[in-house]
Amino acid sequence: MDKHIFSNIRKLLVAIIYGLLSAIGINLFLSSAHAYSIGVPGIAQLLNSLLKFIQVNVSISNLVIILNVPLVILSLVLFGWNYTLFSLTAVVSNVIFLGLIPEVSILHERLTNTIVGSVIIGVGIGLCFRNSFSTGGTDVIVSFIQQKYHKDIGFVNTLMNGIILGITAIFFGIPGTVYSLISMIVTSYVMDKIYIQQKNVTLVVFTKQPAILTQKLRNYSHGATLFSGRGIYADQETDMILMLIQKNEISFLKKIILDGDPAAFISVQTTDFVSGNYIRRF
């Protein structure tokens, strides 16, 4: 099967899985805990609760649709059709499953409901970002900030959802706010752990075959820098290649390097700060 077709099928399946996981997390766990999720689903939950105060009953799934319309348009402008199509699939899938899965209480302890629901939702969102599209909604804004300013998606999401916490505190008191805060932190943490593309690492290669590896790496998007050197122990020429890459690219580059030089020594180091002309691959 063509790699492009396989990639699109995988993304489609991930979008559907996200919709299922998000609906399970909200309807079976977070709703029971009266805790609010992040992003548009969380805003829809909150609006659903607020509208009930004035005897207006609009389902969470319908509110998700209404809130996503302007954000889908923004996604088209910022990222184009390919990115938006899968994000839209994730939104539609979420809406369908929110309507199919009933709001029932499986667990009776509020904190347990909050944590379990948040982990499930975080897994779904992280899988979408890991496959190069978002879950729609406010994640469109998060994706833009993450790509432009290299901020972790969990961190950005936590900042953006402060308004949900503020409104929750006003209308539902401090306990509801605390559980919603726990939900957002857990979801953001799980998202960051799964979405490894946003993690930068420095790849260092020691090789005695620099010409072969240079040719193999010449057109790779991140580029590489070659340093001439000499091994102290063996007193032999050993060149060093330095690359800054994303964590998910390690396996791919390792294969390329070892194909060119099976004796190459490879070291990977965590990189916490990047400044300059660095291109992220999405």
N, C-alpha and C positions, 0 to 999 in steps of 0.2 A: 504493500500500500504506500502511496506517495506520502512523504513526511509531512507535507503541508496539510493534506487531508486528515491524516492521523492526528495532527496537532489540533485541528479544528474540532474533530470528533471528541477528543479528550477535553477540550475547553467547554464544549456543549454539555458533556456529562458532568463536569465540575460545576457548571452554572446550575444545573438541575439539582445536584447534590446539595449545593449551598442553599437553594430554596427550601429543600426538605429539612436540612439541619437548622436553619434559621426559624422555620415554623415550629419545629419540635422544641427548640430552645425557648421560644416566646410563649407558645400556647400551653405547653406541658410543664414548664418550670418557672419562667420569669413572671408570668401573669399570676401564678399562685403565690409568688413571693411579693407581689406588688412592687417589683423592681423593673426599671426601664432599661432597654437595650441601648446600643449606640446607634447613631445615624438616623436615617429615615424611619426604620422600624421602631426605634425608641421614641421618636417624635410622634409617630402614628399612635403608639401605645398611650403616650401622654395626652394627646388630643382626644383620643377615644374616652379616656377617663374624665377629662375636663368637660367634654360635650355632654356627658351623662349628668353633670350637675344641672344643666339647663334642659334636661329631658330630650336631648337629641342623641339618637343612637346611629352612629356611622361606624361600620365595621373597620377593624384595623386594616384589612386587605384593601378596602376601598380608599382609605386614607393614604396608604402606601402608593397607590396608583396616582392620586391627585398630587401628592408631594413630589413624585418623581418626574412629572411632565417637564417642568422647567429645567431640571437637572439633566435629563436626557438630551435636551437641546444644547445645554452647555457642554456636555460630553462630546457631542458631534462637532462643535466648534473647536474644542481643545484637542481632541484625540482622533477624530475621524470615525468612519463607519465600522471598521473592523473591531476596534476596541469597544465601541458603543453597542454593537450588535450582541456581543456576548454579555455585556453588562445588562442590557435590556432583557436578555434571556434569563439572567439571574433574578431580575426584578419580577418578571412574569412568573417564573417558577415559584418565587417566594409568595407572591399573591395567591397563586393557585393552592399551594399547600397550607397557607394561612386559613383559606376558606374550607379546606378539606379536613384539617386536623382540629378536633374540638378542643376548647379550653377546659381541660380537666386537671385535677390535682393528683399527681402520682406520689409525690413525697409530701410530708406534712411539716417538715422543719424548714423555716424560711431561709436561713443561711445556706442550707444544702441545696435548696431549689435555685437560689441565686447563683451559686458557684457552678453547679452542673449545667444550668441553662447557658451561662456565660461561656463556659468552655466549649460547649457544642457550637454556639454561634461563632466564637473566635476561630475554631477549626474551619468552618465554612468560609468565612471571610478571608482567612489566611490562604486557603487553597485557591481562591479566585485571584488574589494578588500574585500568588506564586505562578499562576498560569497566564499572567500578563493582561488581566482585565479586572475591573472592580465589580462590586456588588451594586453599582448604581448609586443613586441618592447622593449623600454628602461624601461618599467615597470618591466621587469624581473630583471634588475639591481637594480631598486628601491626596489623591494620586498626583495632582498637579503640583501641590506643595512639596510632596515627597521627592518628585523628580527634579524640581527646580532648585530646592534648597537642601536636599539630602537629609531630610528629617525622617525618623522612623514613623511608620504609619500609625503605630499604637500611640506614640507620643502626640502626634498631631490630632488623632481622633479624640484623645482625652481632653485636649484643649478645646476642641470644637464643641464637645458635648457638655461643657460647663453650663451652658444656658438651660439644658434639660434639668440639671441638678438644681439650678436656681429656682426654676418654676416648680419643680417637685417639692422643694423646701417650703415655698409659699403656700401651696395648696394641700400638701399631704404631710407636712411636718418633717422633722428631722429623721425619724426612723426610715421613712420611705426614701429620703435622700441618701442616707448611709448605705442602704442596700443597693440603690441604683449606682452609687459610687463604686461599691465593691464589684458590681456587675461590669461596669465600664473598665475598671482596672484589670480584672481577670480576662475579659475579652481582648483588650489591647495587648496584654502580655502574651496570650496564646497566638494572636495574629502575628506578633513580631517573631515568635519562635518558628512559625511555619513559613513566613515570607522571607526566605533567606536571601533573595535577590538584593535586598536593601543592605545586606551586610557586606562590607568591603574587606578584602584581605590582600596582603602583599605576598606575591608568589616569587620565590627566589630559586633560581636553578643554577647549579654548578655543573659545567659540562666541558668535555674535551672535543665536542663536535659542534662548535658555535656556528659554522657555516650552514650546516644542515638545519639546525633549529631556527636560525635567523630566517632562512627561506620559508620554513613552515609557519612561522609566527608573523611574517612581514605584513600580511593583510588582515590580521586580527584587529578588531575594532579598538581595543584598548592600547595597542602598541606595546613596545617593550624597549628596554635600554640594556645595551651590552657593555660590560666592563671587562677589560683584560686583567688577568691575575695569574698568580702562581701558587700552587699548593705548598705549604711549608713542610709538611711531613714527607711527601714524595718528591718535592722539588721539581714538579712538573707544571707546565702551563695548564691552567684551569680557568676558563672564563666564566663570568657570572652574568646571568640574564635576570633582570628585575622587571616585574609586572604588577600593576595594581588592577585587581579584578573583583568580580562579585563572587560570593561564596558558592553559589550554585554552578559556577563555571569550572570549579576545581577538577572534577572528574574528567570533563571534556579536554581540558588543557593537559592534564596528566597523561592522557592517552596519546595526544599529539606529541608531547615531549619524549615519552618513552619509546614511541615508534621511531623517532629520529635518533635517539640516543638511549638505549636500554640501560646504560651505566650512569645516567644523569642522577645527580643528587638534588632532590626537591624539598624545599622548606616552605611552609605556609604560616604567615603571621597575621594576627588580627590587626586591623587598621581602624582606629576610632575617628580620625579626622582626615578629611580630604579637601584640598583647596586648589583651584586651577582648572585647566582644561581636561576634565575627566568625563568620559562618555559612558553613561549607563546603558546596558543592553536590556530591552524589554520585549 
